[in-house]
Amino acid sequence: MTLSDRARTHAALGDERRLLIVDELTLSDRTVAELARISGMEGNLLAHHLDILEGAGLIERRVSEGDRRRRYVSLTPGRQPVEVGPGLRPFEEIAFVCTHNSARSQFAAAYWTRETGRRATSAGSRPSATVHPKAVRVALERGIDLSRATPGGYERIPAEPDLLISVCDRARESGLPKAKIDLHWSVPDPVADGTDRAFRSAFDEIAERVGKLTTATLAGPE
């Protein structure tokens, strides 16, 4: 970051309300309506604070790939400005879901397992017949073998897992299995784009988010 970038970051975070927004977005993307409920701010006031954070390059607003009327607010990849907030208890059962279970949720579950040594389930609301070949190739570039992975439906998810993370807007908006805690990562669908670059971008964004989640669980109460 340049000196001017750092100055904008510090200025943007110099308000408790904006820090609250950043803390809330550390582990999960949120709609504007969700942020309004959590922060107690609505309308022009919330929009003002989001504009400041966006102007500093700290957040992004993405149009949902499902309901195009909805926008998800997320931290800009690579721009985590502060330490991860309050820790979370380690999770015994974690599940990652998307629509087809052919790329993003496969990336997330496999990377989580590699980084933590703990098993994760991946599933889709409408699973494909196979994992996308470009997902297999990109995962292998990152040291993960998905050659034997197979897509599956929600029936493979344990009853009410400790944590469920949707990595797909459509899956989240179509209804999720019940979980003790659920989070959302609005990761663009690489299959829709079809390029190697899109698959690499999806993997790298998921890896960064898994890293934050891992840090939060390590910092949490036992």
VENLINRA-V997838 format. One record per backbone hydrogen bond with DSSP energy under -1.0 kcal/mol. NH is the residue of the N-H (numbers start at 0). CO is the residue of the C=O. If there is no record, write none. Layout:
NH/CO
NH/CO
This chain:
5/1
6/2
7/3
8/4
9/5
10/6
11/7
12/8
13/10
18/14
19/15
20/16
21/17
22/18
23/19
24/20
28/183
29/72
34/30
35/31
36/32
37/33
38/34
39/35
44/41
45/41
46/42
47/43
48/44
49/45
50/46
51/47
52/48
53/49
54/50
55/51
56/53
57/52
59/73
61/71
63/69
69/66
71/61
72/29
73/59
75/57
78/75
87/215
94/162
95/120
96/164
97/122
106/102
107/103
108/104
109/105
110/106
111/107
112/108
113/109
114/110
115/111
116/112
120/93
122/95
123/151
124/97
125/98
127/99
131/101
135/131
136/132
137/133
138/134
139/135
140/136
141/137
142/139
143/138
148/145
155/152
156/153
162/92
163/180
164/94
165/182
166/96
171/167
172/168
173/169
179/160
182/163
184/165
186/184
192/188
193/189
198/194
199/195
200/196
201/197
202/198
203/199
204/200
205/201
206/202
207/203
208/204
209/205
210/206
211/207
212/208
213/209
214/210
215/211
216/212
217/213
218/214
